């Protein structure tokens, strides 16, 4: 009910109360409890206490994202000349990059 009311759907919130009241009466033979009745009364009255609390203004969290782009100079010619040697060189290249990035302790 409260979520419906806060979403600007007062009529639907009151409808939810009526359905809950009817179901409680039909299935359990009881009336809604005091808290549910108070909520219904507050919704009818459009009580300002039901409004969403104003969130504290918190500073925005910013972080840097770094992209590292690398190239092996002459790699196209190296692949064509000796693919096996280039595969070894590329694996070593990747190992070195991993070492550099993780050596900072936050990678």
Buried (B, 14 or more C-beta within 10 A) or exposed (E): BEEBBEEEBBEBBBEBBEEBBEEBEEEEEEEBEEEBEEBBEBBEEEEEEBEEEEEEEEEEEEEEEEEEEEEEEEEEEBBEEEEEEBEEBBEEBEEEEEEEEEEEEEE
